[in-house]
Amino acid sequence: MSDPKTAPLCPLCQRPIPADAPQSLHHLIPKLKGGKGGPTVLLHHICHREVHATLTEAELARDYTTPEALRAHPRLAKFFAWVAKRPPGFASKVPGKRRKR
């Protein structure tokens, strides 16, 4: 297990991302909306899944192109506050499609 003091921080939940924890890169501008090759951020996989379960690609491209904007979304803010109380390597199933269309 990696040292939590040197592990990168998830910009959404602010917990360290241990090397052995599920993690993924999030394109700040979705690839389908012109973000291929654009800036990415390393996230806990559970945080990344919650972002995509909550927001459409169009919403992400239009209004949520920064970690700060994602943290400000009401439902995501509630989730990140909840998951921040969990250990850095915490992983859980995120229910599928919860977006309202």
Beta strands, then each sheet from edge to edge (+ up, - down):
strand 1: 23-27
strand 2: 40-44
sheet 1: 1+ 2-
end
